[in-house]
Amino acid sequence: MFTYHTSSTCSALITFDIDHEGRLHDVVFYGGCNGNLQGIGRLVEGMDAREAVGKLEGISCNGGPTSCPDQLAKAIKQALNGRFS
């Protein structure tokens, strides 16, 4: 299980797992827009982690520098770099 402390978003923390095949599981955001963030977690469930990064990276919220989906992409990249490097 990976834990990522977010920056510049309403959510404060993201937890998730990546299985041995590189697929995402159990993505949970703490804080933020509960319904939308549950939706993101369900949408990426079982998705290839690298594919999720490609879809989520660079999304901004209200013109800001990042968003909860972008923070998830950053978290996944960090986990992949530590796990598969």
Stockholm file with secondary structure:
# STOCKHOLM 1.0

chainA/1-85         MFTYHTSSTCSALITFDIDHEGRLHDVVFYGGCNGNLQGIGRLVEGMDAREAVGKLEGISCNGGPTSCPDQLAKAIKQALNGRFS
#=GR chainA/1-85 SS CEEEECSSSSEEEEEEEECTTSBEEEEEEEESCHHHHHHHHHHHTTCBHHHHHHHHTTCCSTTSSCCHHHHHHHHHHHHHHHHHC
#=GC SS_cons        CEEEECSSSSEEEEEEEECTTSBEEEEEEEESCHHHHHHHHHHHTTCBHHHHHHHHTTCCSTTSSCCHHHHHHHHHHHHHHHHHC
//
